[in-house]
Amino acid sequence: FRSDNLLSNEMGYQQVIPELLSRAKAGRVYVGVGPEQNFTYIAAVKPAMVFIVDIRRGNLDLQMMYKAIFELSGDRADFVSLLFARKRPGGLSAASSADEIFTAVQNADKTEDLFNENLKVIQDHLTLKHGFELSPEDLKGIEYVYRAFFKFGPQIQYSSSGSFGGSFQPSYAELMVATDGAGQNRGFLANEESFQVLKELHRKNLLVPVVGNFAGPKALRAVGNYIKQR
């Protein structure tokens, strides 16, 4: 693949949310593809269950890393600090804005020791607490993804890890302080309520990453049957 696709390269994906909310009903099943932009849509529509589908195995490794970090984090400041392997800055609270959190974490110290400590906690959480039978390749994949977030910090972009993309690529921090075009930040880290929607889905194991080529009616029927069994 030409891209790791560790984060979105689209600045305006919040702009569809006002119309989306006029059509979508809470409590249904969300099916999406790719990285973190799904979290913002999920926080908005509040589904009962989520499938994030991708043909790339690397997206499963990314989503598994996110699962551990969501579950290990008490609030948004914990989440951002753990995501980028920085020590949590002082002075942040539930009332802090996304901009305040990302600015503080951007300026926080980072060390290889903290990265290694956090990586072990993440992998142990998945393999020991949950008992997921992750292959050695998946564990290496999670390490690869986590190191990219550690290396580039909140300024990580779509092409930071060697991907290909357009001429303008927003950073993770820019994506998290963006708005819906009318001045409202609807991102999943805009407030604690949105963050907790994702955390709760992960806590209940209701956000499921799926790898495979899901084109065609047989694949859609398979997903439908899985949903019915739940």
N, C-alpha and C positions, 0 to 999 in steps of 0.2 A: 504494500500500500504506500501511497505517496505521502501519507500523513499519519502521525500518531493520534491526531485529533484529541488532544488532552483537554482542550477547552474550545469554546465557540470562537469563530472569527467574525461574528455578526453583531454589530452594535445595537441594532434596532429590533431585536426579537421580542422585547416587551410591548411593542406598539400594537400587537394583535390582541393583547390580553383583554382590553375593555370589550371588544366584540366577542371574544371567546367566552367571557363570563355571561354574555347575554344569550349564548346558545348552549353551553355545556352545563350539566347538572352535577352537583356534588354527589359522591357516593357511588360513582360508576367505576369502570376500569380504564386506566390510562395506558396507552401503548405509545412509546416514543423510541427515538434512536439517537445515539451519540452521547455527548458528555453533559456538562452541568446545566445547559439551557433547559433540560427536562425539569430540573429541580424548581425553577421559577414557574413553569407552567403547572407543575404538580401542586406547589404551594398555593397557586391561584384557584385551581379547580377542585382541590381536595378530594381526590378519588379514594375509593375503598381499597384498591389494589393497583399495582404498577408493574408493567413489563417494559424493560428497556432492551430493545433488540438491536443487535449489530452483527454484521458478518465477521468483524474483526475480534479475535480473541483478546486483543489488547484493551478493548472497551470493557470486557468483563473484569480484567485486572483493575482498571480504573474504578469501576463501580464497586468492586469489593473493597478497595482502599477507602472509598467514600463511606461505605457501610460501616466499617470499623470506626472511622473518625466521627461520623454522626453519633454512633452509640457511645463512644468514649467521651464525648463533649457535653458539658452541662449547658453551655450557652454559645452564642455566636463568637464571642471572644476566644473561648476554648477551641472552637472549631477552626477558626482562621489561624490561630497560633499552632495548633497541631498539624493542620494541612500543610503549612510551610516550614514546620520543624523549627519554630521560634519559641523562646520562652515567653509566656503570656505577659504582656506589659501591664503595669499597674494602672489604676485609675479607670479601667473599663468596666462597664456595667450593662445591665439589660437595657438601659436608656441610651446607651451610646449609639451613634449613627454608624452606618456601614463605612462612611468616609473616615470617621474617627477611629474605628477599629482597624481598617486597612492601613491608615497612616501610622498608627502606633506599631502595628506588627511589622510594617516595612522597615521601621527604624530599630527594631529589636535585634539583639545579637543572635547569631546562629553559629553552631558548632557541629563538627562531625560527630562528636560524642552524643549530642542530643538527637541528631538524626538517627544514629544507630539504635539508641535507646527507644525512640519512638517507633522505628520500624519493627523492632522486636515486639513491642506492645501491640502494634497493629496486626502483625502476623499471628501472634499468640491468641489474640482475641478471635480471629477467624478460625484458626485450626483447633485451639484448645477449648475455648468457651463455646463456640458454635459446633465444633466437630466437622467443619467442612474439609473434605478430602481434596485439598488443593495440591496439584502436581508441583514438582520442583520448578517446572517452567512457569507456572502461574505465580509461585512465590518470587521467582526472579522478575517476572513481569510487574508484580506489585512494587518490588524494590526499584525497578526502572522508572515507573511512574512517579513514585514518591520522591526519588532523587531529583527528578526534573522540577517538581514543585519546590523542593528544598534549594536547589541550585539557583533558580531564577526568582523565587519569592513571589510576592504579589504582582510583580511586573512580568510574570510569565505570559507569553503570547502563543498564538496558534503555531507559529513556526519556530519557537524557541528551541525545541528538541530536534530540529532538523526537518521539520515538515515544510510543505509548500503551501502558499496561500496568496491572497491578494496583496495589493500595495499597502493598504491600511489594515492593521490588525490590532484591536484593542487589547490591553492587558487585562488580567483577571480583576485587578482592582477597578479598572475603568468599567468593566462589565457589571460589577457589583454596585456601582454608584450611578449607573445609568437610570433613565426614567422611561416611562411609556410614551413619551412625546408630548404629554400634557403636564409634565412636572412631577409626576408621582413615581417613586421608585417602588416597583412591584417585585424586585428580586427576592430570592429565597433567603438572603441575608439582610434584607431591608429592616426587619424587625424580628423580635423573638417569636412572635406567633407563627410567622411563616417558617422560621427555622424548625420549630417544634412539630409542624406538620410532617416534615421529612424525617425527623428523628423518631417520631412515633411509628411511621410506616416501617422504618428499619427495625425498630424494637420488636415489632410484631412479625418480622420477616415477610412483609407484604410488598416490598420493592424487589423485584426479581430480575436480574440481568440474564439475558438469553443470547446465546451465540448460534448463528446459523443463517442460511439463506432462506428467508421466510417469504419468498415470492411465490404466488400461486395459491389456488383454492385449498389444496391439501394442507399447506402450512397454516392457513387461517383457520381451518377446521380443527387442527391440532391445538392451537391456542384456545379456541372456543371450548373444546372439550376439557382442557385443563382448568379453565375458569369455572365451568359447571361443577367439576369435581371439588373445587374449593368451597 
